[in-house]
């Protein structure tokens, strides 16, 4: 396989990983907030809206953090830079 095909495969796998992390974090945050919601016996639309917003932004921020750590670890562990083609090249003047 050539470097461009390796890069395409890496990007596809990384995208799937990113989506899985996003879904997993959203479910974890949703279950934990739902449990808190039931324990405190809150019946407020404002709290529900705030919980949804927190789940949305919390899962996005957590996904960004975990994804960047996992990709850096994988790049260093298996030295993937030698097998991948750069996506963006510098313009020649």
C-alpha positions in Angstrom: 0.0 0.0 0.0 1.1 3.5 -0.6 1.2 6.4 1.8 -2.0 8.1 0.5 -4.0 4.9 0.9 -2.6 4.5 4.4 -3.6 8.0 5.2 -7.2 7.4 3.9 -7.5 4.3 6.1 -6.1 6.1 9.1 -8.5 9.0 8.7 -11.5 6.6 8.3 -10.5 4.6 11.4 -9.9 7.8 13.3 -13.3 9.2 12.4 -15.0 6.0 13.5 -13.0 6.1 16.8 -14.0 9.8 17.3 -17.7 9.1 16.8 -17.6 6.1 19.1 -15.9 8.2 21.8 -18.5 10.9 21.4 -21.4 8.5 21.7 -19.8 6.7 24.7 -19.2 10.0 26.5 -22.7 11.3 25.8 -24.2 8.1 27.1 -22.1 8.2 30.3 -22.9 11.8 30.9 -26.6 11.3 30.2 -26.8 8.3 32.6 -25.0 10.1 35.3 -27.0 13.3 35.0 -30.2 11.2 34.7 -29.3 9.4 38.0 -28.6 12.7 39.7 -31.9 14.1 38.2 -33.9 11.2 39.8 -32.1 11.3 43.2 -32.7 15.0 43.6 -36.3 14.6 42.3 -36.0 17.7 40.1 -38.9 18.5 37.8 -37.7 21.6 36.0 -37.5 22.3 32.3 -34.6 24.7 33.0 -32.6 21.9 34.6 -33.4 19.6 31.7 -32.3 22.1 29.2 -29.1 22.8 31.1 -28.4 19.1 31.4 -28.8 18.6 27.6 -26.5 21.5 26.9 -23.9 20.2 29.5 -24.1 16.7 27.9 -23.6 18.1 24.4 -20.7 20.4 25.2 -19.2 18.0 27.8 -19.2 15.1 25.4 -17.7 17.3 22.6 -14.9 18.7 24.9 -14.2 15.3 26.3 -14.0 13.7 22.9 -11.6 16.3 21.7 -9.4 15.7 24.7 -9.4 11.9 24.6 -9.1 11.7 20.8 -6.1 14.0 20.7 -4.4 11.9 23.5 -5.2 8.6 21.8 -3.9 9.8 18.3 -0.7 11.2 19.8 -0.1 8.0 21.7 -0.7 5.9 18.6 1.5 8.1 16.4 4.4 7.8 18.9 3.9 4.1 19.8 3.9 2.8 16.2 5.8 5.7 14.5 2.9 6.2 12.1 4.4 9.4 10.5 6.6 7.3 8.3 3.6 5.4 6.9 1.3 8.4 6.4 1.3 11.1 3.7 0.8 14.7 5.0 -2.7 16.0 4.3 -1.7 19.6 3.8 1.6 20.6 2.2 3.3 24.0 2.4 2.9 26.1 -0.6 6.1 26.6 -2.7 6.9 30.1 -3.6 
